[in-house]
Amino acid sequence: MSKVAFIGFGEVNTPIDIIINKCKAAEEALKAEGLDLLSVYPVTDDYEEKDIKKALDALKGQDFDSMVICIAGWIPTHAVVKITEQYRHLPMVLWGLCGWREGDRIVTTADQAGTTALRNTFYDLGYKFKYVYDIIGKKTNSKKVADYITAANAAATLRSARIGMAGYRDMNLYGTLYDGSSLKRVVGPEIETFEMLEIKQRFDKITKEEKQAVIDTAMAKWKFLKPAKQESMELAAGYYLAIKSIIDERGYTAISLKDVDGMKKLLGFPPAPIFMLLSDCEKVATVPENDSLGNVTQLMVKALTGQCGAYLEFYEFFENSVIAGVPDYVPAEIVDGEVTVMPAAFGELAEGILNVSKVRTGELTMCRLFYRDGKYYMHLLKGEGKTPPKWEEAGWTQPAPQLPGLEIFLPDVEKFAQNVMCQHYIISYGDNTELIENLCDILGIGIVR
């Protein structure tokens, strides 16, 4: 995690020990949340502005991606702005501490006088910031501060992210397209397209021994409901190694493949086990069908939560829930129990290795980045994932496989359906809505509920 500048302020006439102790406690609380701080305090409004100059000197030349402006007492606005204006491009948290109780009375250093003088000023100056305040007798809001800093770090990470895309616009879909210039300007990632011919050329150079090593290690961890053909195993291992070499060379943190019109049609091999190996062994975000903004959403979720950001797509809507599943694979991270696979064929496609694992249930967050009328938005909502009823997709060889999926209960299925933006949505476990909202606020992305 990147360093965070922590600047503590207090008025020159307030007893200095009080300001120092309050800033110290806030600093320790943020360290306990896992933040790496570059701390400067106390900064006062002394007439000669020695503290301001001292703070600017301490910050000069240092590497940090965000700032916590900690207000431990009343401070004239100018004393803060003379520092923040030098870093107006960075996300900030305006954090007001609070007073305390002594017997039957409250003692205050007028922390919220300082923050309320600053909040609208920060807005008028065009800062990207979050206003957080503490309350006497309540737990400090250090987690809320840290969550915004996590989003700031995620925004910085996305600026240099690279996504590898084998082919483009699988099945001629519209919902998976993207505009490169606006994506780079607003969110940050670069999507680099490479040809499937390059995968095949690298595959042809991989030895039988190299393929078998993958089969004997990574693929040996899978539970096979019935044996797969040796040829299928070798194809999965070989294509995985070919794509891995591209990822290693170019530093991709996410990958998508031309699935139906590419791997399946041209190379004759459904890529489900390739995605599994890439996700589980290389820890890259994976989504099929050249889903550009699906990949970007995954990187946003992963940078915020550390989770893989698995994709699910929708099969059926009910009054209070939806069936969401996948026709190919899920990462091991979201599997409940053993990673379970079987050989299977769908329609006219060649036989492949299909993931039929159970998916973990529980509270989850669903989201999808989309682009509309020149602006980016995030469709964001919470749900409860439960074990789905027995279901199958028509077209699989019988007995049809039980595809990985969840029955996701939503607050308002009709509202979700009228706002749904694509067949693919990215899930993460727990309530991550505030983290995602913070990142979208920093990047200037609208929220749709």
MOJOQUI-V405812 format. One record per residue. N is the residue number from 1. SS is DSSP state (hx for helix, st for strand, lp for the rest). PHI is phi in whole degrees, 0 to 359 (NA if undefined). D_LAST is the distance of its C-alpha to the last C-alpha in whole Angstrom. Layout:
[[N/SS/PHI/D_LAST] [N/SS/PHI/D_LAST]]
//
This chain:
[[1/lp/NA/30] [2/lp/291/31] [3/st/291/33] [4/st/236/31] [5/st/280/33] [6/st/247/33] [7/st/243/35] [8/st/256/36] [9/st/240/37] [10/lp/198/40] [11/lp/287/42] [12/lp/298/46] [13/lp/270/47] [14/lp/283/45] [15/lp/311/47] [16/hx/298/46] [17/hx/296/46] [18/hx/295/43] [19/hx/298/41] [20/hx/299/42] [21/hx/294/42] [22/hx/293/38] [23/hx/296/37] [24/hx/298/39] [25/hx/296/37] [26/hx/295/34] [27/hx/301/35] [28/hx/294/36] [29/hx/296/32] [30/hx/290/31] [31/hx/297/33] [32/hx/294/32] [33/lp/278/29] [34/lp/99/30] [35/lp/277/30] [36/st/260/33] [37/st/258/34] [38/st/252/37] [39/st/259/38] [40/st/223/39] [41/st/193/40] [42/st/274/41] [43/st/249/41] [44/lp/246/43] [45/lp/262/43] [46/lp/301/47] [47/lp/302/49] [48/lp/274/50] [49/lp/58/47] [50/hx/294/48] [51/hx/294/45] [52/hx/296/43] [53/hx/296/45] [54/hx/297/45] [55/hx/295/41] [56/hx/296/41] [57/hx/294/44] [58/hx/293/43] [59/hx/275/39] [60/lp/301/41] [61/lp/80/41] [62/lp/274/39] [63/lp/255/36] [64/lp/209/33] [65/lp/252/29] [66/st/199/28] [67/st/224/29] [68/st/250/29] [69/st/264/30] [70/st/265/32] [71/st/259/33] [72/lp/263/36] [73/lp/177/37] [74/lp/305/38] [75/lp/211/38] [76/lp/301/39] [77/hx/305/36] [78/hx/300/38] [79/hx/294/39] [80/hx/279/36] [81/hx/296/35] [82/hx/296/38] [83/hx/264/37] [84/hx/295/33] [85/hx/298/34] [86/hx/287/36] [87/hx/229/32] [88/lp/296/30] [89/lp/280/28] [90/lp/265/27] [91/st/294/24] [92/st/226/25] [93/st/247/25] [94/st/266/26] [95/st/245/27] [96/st/265/29] [97/lp/283/32] [98/lp/217/33] [99/lp/276/37] [100/st/207/38] [101/st/256/41] [102/st/234/44] [103/lp/64/46] [104/lp/262/45] [105/st/228/43] [106/st/262/41] [107/st/248/41] [108/lp/228/39] [109/lp/255/39] [110/lp/64/37] [111/hx/302/34] [112/hx/283/31] [113/hx/294/34] [114/hx/294/34] [115/hx/289/30] [116/hx/289/29] [117/hx/287/32] [118/hx/265/30] [119/hx/303/26] [120/hx/290/26] [121/hx/298/29] [122/hx/301/27] [123/hx/297/24] [124/hx/296/27] [125/lp/280/29] [126/lp/84/25] [127/lp/288/25] [128/lp/267/22] [129/st/208/22] [130/st/235/20] [131/st/261/22] [132/st/231/23] [133/st/225/26] [134/lp/268/28] [135/lp/233/29] [136/lp/304/33] [137/lp/86/33] [138/lp/255/30] [139/lp/297/29] [140/lp/301/29] [141/lp/272/25] [142/hx/298/27] [143/hx/293/24] [144/hx/297/21] [145/hx/297/24] [146/hx/296/24] [147/hx/297/20] [148/hx/291/20] [149/hx/294/23] [150/hx/302/22] [151/hx/295/19] [152/hx/297/22] [153/hx/295/24] [154/hx/297/22] [155/hx/299/21] [156/hx/294/25] [157/hx/297/26] [158/hx/297/23] [159/hx/300/26] [160/lp/246/29] [161/lp/287/27] [162/st/234/28] [163/st/247/27] [164/st/263/30] [165/st/233/29] [166/st/277/32] [167/lp/81/32] [168/lp/203/30] [169/lp/53/27] [170/hx/305/28] [171/hx/59/29] [172/hx/55/28] [173/lp/290/24] [174/lp/267/22] [175/lp/291/19] [176/lp/257/21] [177/lp/284/22] [178/lp/207/22] [179/lp/253/23] [180/hx/298/26] [181/hx/293/26] [182/hx/291/23] [183/hx/298/22] [184/hx/295/25] [185/hx/293/24] [186/hx/271/20] [187/lp/261/20] [188/lp/122/23] [189/lp/295/24] [190/st/254/27] [191/st/260/27] [192/st/251/31] [193/st/266/32] [194/st/231/35] [195/lp/273/37] [196/hx/294/38] [197/hx/301/41] [198/hx/296/41] [199/hx/298/40] [200/hx/296/42] [201/hx/297/45] [202/hx/289/44] [203/hx/301/44] [204/lp/296/47] [205/lp/266/49] [206/lp/276/47] [207/lp/279/50] [208/hx/298/50] [209/hx/293/51] [210/hx/295/48] [211/hx/295/46] [212/hx/295/48] [213/hx/297/47] [214/hx/292/43] [215/hx/298/44] [216/hx/283/46] [217/lp/249/43] [218/lp/295/40] [219/hx/284/40] [220/hx/292/42] [221/hx/282/39] [222/lp/278/38] [223/st/267/39] [224/st/267/40] [225/lp/290/40] [226/lp/208/43] [227/lp/297/45] [228/lp/265/43] [229/lp/296/46] [230/hx/301/47] [231/hx/298/46] [232/hx/295/43] [233/hx/297/43] [234/hx/291/44] [235/hx/297/42] [236/hx/299/39] [237/hx/294/41] [238/hx/292/42] [239/hx/292/39] [240/hx/301/37] [241/hx/295/40] [242/hx/296/40] [243/hx/288/37] [244/hx/303/37] [245/hx/295/40] [246/hx/291/37] [247/hx/300/35] [248/hx/297/37] [249/hx/293/39] [250/hx/251/36] [251/lp/71/34] [252/lp/289/31] [253/lp/251/28] [254/st/212/26] [255/st/213/28] [256/st/221/27] [257/st/235/30] [258/lp/290/30] [259/hx/270/30] [260/hx/294/31] [261/hx/272/33] [262/hx/237/35] [263/hx/303/35] [264/hx/284/36] [265/lp/283/38] [266/lp/270/40] [267/lp/257/40] [268/lp/71/40] [269/lp/216/38] [270/lp/297/35] [271/lp/273/33] [272/hx/308/31] [273/hx/293/34] [274/hx/294/34] [275/hx/299/30] [276/hx/300/31] [277/hx/294/34] [278/hx/295/32] [279/hx/291/29] [280/hx/279/31] [281/hx/266/34] [282/hx/262/33] [283/lp/58/30] [284/lp/263/28] [285/st/288/24] [286/st/227/25] [287/st/209/23] [288/st/276/25] [289/lp/67/26] [290/lp/54/25] [291/lp/280/22] [292/hx/300/22] [293/hx/287/18] [294/hx/296/18] [295/hx/302/21] [296/hx/296/19] [297/hx/300/16] [298/hx/300/18] [299/hx/295/20] [300/hx/296/18] [301/hx/296/17] [302/hx/294/21] [303/hx/295/21] [304/hx/276/19] [305/hx/247/20] [306/lp/82/23] [307/lp/277/22] [308/lp/289/22] [309/lp/68/19] [310/st/290/20] [311/st/262/19] [312/st/227/18] [313/st/234/18] [314/st/263/18] [315/st/245/21] [316/st/215/20] [317/st/250/18] [318/lp/238/19] [319/lp/298/18] [320/lp/239/16] [321/st/206/16] [322/st/228/16] [323/st/269/19] [324/st/237/18] [325/st/206/21] [326/lp/221/24] [327/lp/264/27] [328/lp/211/28] [329/lp/203/28] [330/lp/225/26] [331/lp/296/27] [332/hx/302/29] [333/hx/301/27] [334/hx/255/24] [335/st/275/27] [336/lp/263/29] [337/lp/96/32] [338/lp/279/34] [339/lp/289/33] [340/st/243/35] [341/st/225/36] [342/st/201/38] [343/st/287/39] [344/st/201/38] [345/lp/229/38] [346/st/237/35] [347/lp/57/37] [348/lp/269/39] [349/lp/283/38] [350/lp/292/40] [351/lp/295/40] [352/st/228/38] [353/st/255/37] [354/st/259/33] [355/st/277/31] [356/lp/234/31] [357/lp/289/30] [358/lp/281/28] [359/st/261/25] [360/lp/302/24] [361/lp/264/22] [362/st/128/20] [363/st/297/17] [364/st/214/15] [365/st/245/12] [366/st/249/10] [367/st/208/10] [368/st/204/11] [369/st/282/12] [370/st/213/13] [371/st/238/15] [372/st/214/15] [373/lp/52/18] [374/lp/81/19] [375/st/221/16] [376/st/268/14] [377/st/225/10] [378/st/239/8] [379/st/276/6] [380/st/223/5] [381/st/199/6] [382/st/262/9] [383/st/207/12] [384/st/238/16] [385/st/273/18] [386/st/235/21] [387/lp/299/24] [388/lp/282/24] [389/lp/294/27] [390/lp/297/30] [391/lp/211/28] [392/lp/211/30] [393/lp/262/29] [394/lp/299/32] [395/lp/122/34] [396/st/285/35] [397/lp/300/39] [398/lp/274/40] [399/lp/291/39] [400/lp/295/35] [401/lp/288/34] [402/lp/277/31] [403/lp/290/28] [404/lp/297/26] [405/st/181/23] [406/st/222/21] [407/st/266/20] [408/st/257/16] [409/st/271/15] [410/st/240/11] [411/lp/298/11] [412/lp/208/10] [413/hx/297/11] [414/hx/298/12] [415/hx/296/8] [416/hx/300/8] [417/hx/298/11] [418/hx/284/11] [419/hx/248/8] [420/lp/298/10] [421/lp/247/12] [422/lp/187/15] [423/lp/285/17] [424/st/256/16] [425/st/235/14] [426/st/257/15] [427/st/247/15] [428/st/219/16] [429/st/269/18] [430/lp/94/17] [431/lp/268/14] [432/lp/251/14] [433/hx/297/10] [434/hx/293/13] [435/hx/301/15] [436/hx/292/12] [437/hx/300/11] [438/hx/301/15] [439/hx/296/16] [440/hx/296/13] [441/hx/297/15] [442/hx/297/18] [443/hx/273/18] [444/lp/78/16] [445/lp/258/13] [446/st/285/10] [447/st/248/6] [448/st/243/4] [449/lp/261/0]]
//
